[in-house]
Amino acid sequence: MDAVITVDNLSKRFRRRNANQPTTLKELALKGLRGLRAEYFWGLRDLSFRITAGRTVGIIGQNGAGKSTLLRMIGGVGKPDRGSVRTEGRISALLDLGAGFHPELTGRENVYIAGVIAGLTRAEISERFEAMVSFAELEDFIDNPFRTYSSGMQMRLAFAVAAHTDPQILIIDEVLAVGDIAFQRKCLQRIAQFKAEGCTIVLVSHEPALIRELCDEVLWLRSGQLVAHGAADVVVGQYVAEMTAETRRRTPRLRPNRQLASGAELELNTNRFGSMEAEITEVRLLDAHGLPLADMESGDTLRVLIDYASSQPIPAPILSVSISREDGLVCYDTHTAVSGIETTMLAGQKSAILHIDRLDLVGGLYYVDVGIHEQNWQYSYDYHWHVYPLTVHASGTGKGILHAPHQWEVETVQPDRIVIY
């Protein structure tokens, strides 16, 4: 398949203010012209990659890695100092919040201006205007000056225009983080629709889970250079592992790594999170007879035994158990608060057991995640994530999550008897 975005040896240089640059005529006279010498740094250096049509590509990296600069180069904002960027098709971009919108014009007027800039005719904008405003949920404010909009309202209007320009290439910077949760969900649904329609999407986000969920492939930038380009799961996994290792190097360890009796290795900030005011000391997966298990048949009984302790009084903590797939999708979740169980003051050692009479999941590998949390859910004391594996076996094949007990009943329908008068 032909590439719709081709980047060859792309480099972009920026000027940086000299810390010793004179700010007064006296300093200039003392330092001479040497103080005016410019300093430069490379925001991007020697990037080369290709993106084919219909792919969703994420760009990850730390602050200052060059992610937004790369998006601007792809969107045609700015000129490379070396190399080239070639694109095929109509581009719609969300780079800066409210970019291209005039603060003194109304939302209605800005929609028409932004639509024309995006390549639509005035007639096309008029046809789609109501849909844009409805998507942005700004019917009551569309004739107000743009400067009176909140940052969330500005983002909603900008995304609504971009979402109705039928782009062949959609470029999105980290602007979706501004909206509320409900609108973020609507935006993600629209992005998924674009993807299904074959639109090429380039997305910058600091949320690895979002990148892994939406993207087919990922570019990882570090200091303006390309570290890795490949499948989303692989590259995001490498990035998270490096960031986690760096965090551990910089952060004093609260507790040493500890191996549970089950053999699971716990490592803080990797598969174990929390303040550690209370600790989960042991987790055991048991069958209906109380025997340890690591795999089970779908529909069988599962018991989760949790031993926990605290050296100081902890008021009424909440215990939680989740069962999730390898990709992080939560298939089952419960906790003592939703079950109406009020735990007592924790001081010393205690045990709790969750009884699941039937676990009707499709076959596959799952993880049992357990946690102990502050009584108002403000934070976790100790949370174990993807530490306790559980393999579920199910007869037959099927998709989805639930493997509910069922049976098919097929009857042979006899044709009605023909009566001749």
N, C-alpha and C positions, 0 to 999 in steps of 0.2 A: 504494500500500500504506500502511496506517495506521501511524503512529509508535508504537512501544512505549516510547520514552524521549523526552520533550519537555522541553527546558530553555529557559526564557524569562527573559531579563534577570537571570540568576543572579548574585548577589554575596554574598560571605561575608567578614566582617570579624573580625580577631583582635586581641586585646589584646597589646601588647608592653611588656615591663618597661622603665621609664624608667631610663636609665643613671645619672641623677642622683637616683634615688629613695633617700631616707634609709634606712639599715639599722640605725641606733641611735637612742635617744631624744634624744641630744644633737644628732645631725644633724637630726632632725625639729624640734627646738626652734629650731635656727639657720635652717633652710630654710623652716619653716612648712608650711602645707597645699599650697603650690605644688609641693613635692617629691613629693606624692602624686598629682599629676595624671597620669591614664592616657594612654598613647600607643597608637594603633591603626594597623593597616595592613590593606590589602585583599588577602586571599589569592586571591580570585576577583572579577572585576569585569565585570558586564554580558555574561555569556555567554548565547548563544542558538543552539540547534541542535536537530535532530531526528534520531533514529535509527529506521529502520524494522525490522520483524521479519526475523530471519534474517541480519542484517548483522554482520560482525566489524569492530569499530572500534578502532583503536589511538590511544593518547594519548601524545604525545611532547613533549619540552621539557627544558630544563636543570633541575638541582636547584633547588627553590624556586619552580618555575613554577606550581604549583597542581595538579599531576596527581593526587596522592593525595587532596587535598581534594575535587576534583571527583568522584572515585570514591566517596568517602564520602557526598557529597550525593546521588548517584544511588542508592546503597545504602540511603539513609534514615538514615544516621548523621550527626546534626547537623541544624540548622535554618538555612535561608538567612536572611540579613539583609535581602535584597531579592530579588524575583523568585520563581520557583517551579521545581520539578522534579516531573514526573509520569511514572510508570511503569505498565506494564500487564503482569501476569503474575508468576509466582513468581521471586524473585531469590535466587541463591546467590552469596555473595561470599567472596573470599579477599583480605582487606585487610591484616591484620597476621598475622604468624606466630604461630599458636596462639591467636588471638583467640577468646574464648568457651570456651577449654579451661581447666579448673581444674588447677593443678599437682599437687595432692595426690590427685586422683582417678586411677583407672587409665585406660589407653587405652580399655578396653571401656566404662567408665562415661562417659567423655567423648564417645565415639561416639554413645551414646544421647542425651546432652544436646544435642550439636551437631545431631543429626538432628532432634530435636523443635524446636529453635530455627529450623531450616531449613524447617519445615512438614510433616515426616513424622510419621506416627503410630508408636507403639511397635511395632505389628505390622509396619509397613512397614520399620522399621529392622531388626527381627529377620530379616525375609526377605532383606535386603540385607547383613546384617552380615558374613557370610563373604566376600562379594564385595569389600566395603570393605577388610577386613583383608588379603585376598589382593592387592588392588591396591596397598596401602601396603607390602606385603612385611614385615609386622610380626607374623606368626603367633606367633613366639617371645617377643614382648615386649608383647602386647596387654593382659596383666593386670598389667603393671608400672606404677608411678606415672608420670604424664605428666612430672613434673619430672626423671625420670631419662632422658628421651629426648634425643637430640642435636637440634640445630636442623633437620638434614635429616630425621630421623624425625618430628619435629613437623609439618614441612611436608607430608611424605608422607601422614600421617594426616589432616591438615586437607583436603588436596586430594582424598583418597579419599572423604571424606564429601561434599564439594561435588560430586564427580563422579557420585555415586549418588543425588542428590536430584531428578533430572529437572527442572532449572531451565529456565525460559523466557528468563531473562536471567542470564548468568554474568559476574561482575565479578572481574577478576584484577589485583592489584597486582604489584609486582616481587618476588614471593615465589618464583617458579620458579628464580631464580638460586641458591637455597640448595641444591637437590638435586644429586645426582651426575648425570653425563652420561646414564647409562642411564635414570634415572627422569625426567629432563627430557624425553628422547625419548618415554617412555611418556605423560607429561602432554600433550605436543604432539600425539600421536596421538589422545588422548582429546578434546582441544580440537577437532581436525579432525573427529572423529566428531560432537561437539556441533554444529559448524557444518553438517555434512551433514544433521543431523536438524532444522535450522531454528532452533536456539537463537541468540539475540542475544548477542554476546560483546563486552564492553568490556575492553580490555587495556592496561595500562601497562607499558612496557619501555624500557630505555635501549639496546636493540640494534636498530639500524635494519634489519638484514637480517631479523630475526625479525618485525618489524612489517610489512615489505614482503611477506614470505612468507605470513603468516597473515591479514592484514587486507584488507578491501575498501576502507575509507576511513580517514582519519587526521585527528585533531584535533591541531593544534600550538599549545601554550600558551607564552606568554612573560609573566612577571611577572603571572600571573593573568588575562591577557587572551587572547582567541582571535586567533591570527595567521593561520591558514589552516585550512580544512576542505574536504577533497576526496579524490580518488583517492589510494591509498596510494603508488604510484610517484611521483606528482607532488609530494605534500607531503613525503614522506621525502627526495626528491631536493633540494628547496628547503632543508629543515632541515640535511641533511648539508653542502650547499654553504655555508650560512651558518656552521656550526660550523667547517668547514675553513678558511674565510676568517678567522674570528676566531682560530683557532689559529695561522695563519700570521702574523697581526699581532702575536701575543704571543710567538712563538717565533723566535729568531734563525735566519736561513736558513743551513743548512750548506753548500749548494751553490747557485749561481745556476741558474735555469731554463736548460735546454739543449735545443736542437733537433737531433735526429739527422739523419743523412744521408738517411734514409727520409722525412723530413718530419714525423715524430711529435714533438710538443711534450711534454717531460717537465717535471713540476712536482712538487716535493717535497711529500709528505703529501697529494697529490691522486691521482696515478697512479704515483707513485714513492715507495718506502718503504725504509728501511734505515739502517744506520750509516755507509755510504759508505766504509768502510775498503777495500773493493774495489768497482769500478764496472763495470757493463755499458756498453760504449762503442758497440756497434752490434749490431743484430739484423736479419737478412735472411731473408725467406721465399722459398724457391727451389723450382723444379720439378725433375723428374727429370734435366733437362739442365743444371741449375745456373743457370737464368734466373730473374730476380726475378718474383714473382707476387703478386697481391692477390686473385685469385679462381681457383677450380679446380673441376673436376668431382669429384663424390663417387667415391671409389675410386682416385683418382690418387695419385701419390707426392708427399710434402711433405718438404722439408728445412728445418730451422731452424738457421741459422748464427749463433753468438753470439761476439762479440768482447768480451773482458773484460780488466781490468788492475788492478794495484795498485801503489802506490809503496812499499809495505812488504811484507815476507814474510807470506803468509797460508797457514797449514797446511791442505792438503787440503780446499778448499771443495767444497760440493755445488752442482751446477747442476741447475736444474729447469725443466721446460716443462709448461704446462697449456694446454688449449684449452677455453674456456668460452663460453657463450652470452651474449647481452646482459643477461639477467636474473641473471647470476652463476653459473648452474648449470655445474659442472665436468663436461665430457663426456669428457675424456681428461687423464691426469696421469702424468708419469713424472719420474724424476730419476736422477742418476748413481749414487746409493747403492743404489737398488732394482735397478738394472741391473747391479750388481756392478762398476761402473767406479770405480776409485780415482784421483781426481785428485791430481796432484803438488803440491808446494809452489808457490804462486802468488807470483811476484815479477816485475813487468814486465807485458808484454802476452801474451795467449794467445787461442786460438780453439778452439771446440768446435762440432760439428755433430751434430744429431739427425736420423737417417734414419727416416722413417715410410713404409714401403713402400706401404701402402694406408690412406687416410683415409676410412673408410666412414661418413660422417655424413649425416644428412638435410639437405636444402637450407636455407640460411639464413645469417645473419651471425654470425660467431664472432670471438673474440679469442684471440690467442696470447700468453699471459702467461709471462714468463721471470724467473728469479731466480738469485742466487748467495747461498749461505747458509753459516753457520758449520758446521764439520764435525760437530757434535753437534746440529744443528737448534736451538740455543739462540736464535738470532736471524738476521735477514737482513742481508747486507751491502748488497745492492741488489736490489730487486724491482720489475719493471715490470708494472703491472696495466691491462688494457684499453687498451693503447697500439698494438698491431699488429693491425689488422682483417684478417679473412679471410672472403671470401664463398665458400660452397660451393654448387654447382649440382647438383641431383639430378633425374633423370627421374621423372615420375609424382609422386604425392602420398602422404604417409604421416605418421604421428605418431611421437612418441618421439624418440630420439637416433640410433640406429644405422640406417644404410641398407646392410644387408648384401647382397652379391651373392646373387641367388636367382632361381628360376624356378618357375612353376606348371605342373603337369602334370595335366590333367583327362581322365579316361577316361569313356567312355560304357558304363555297365553294362547288359548284355543280360539280360533276364529269363530265368530258368531255363525250359528246355523242359518243357512239361507232357506227362507220359506217362500214357495211359489204358490201364488193364488191362481 
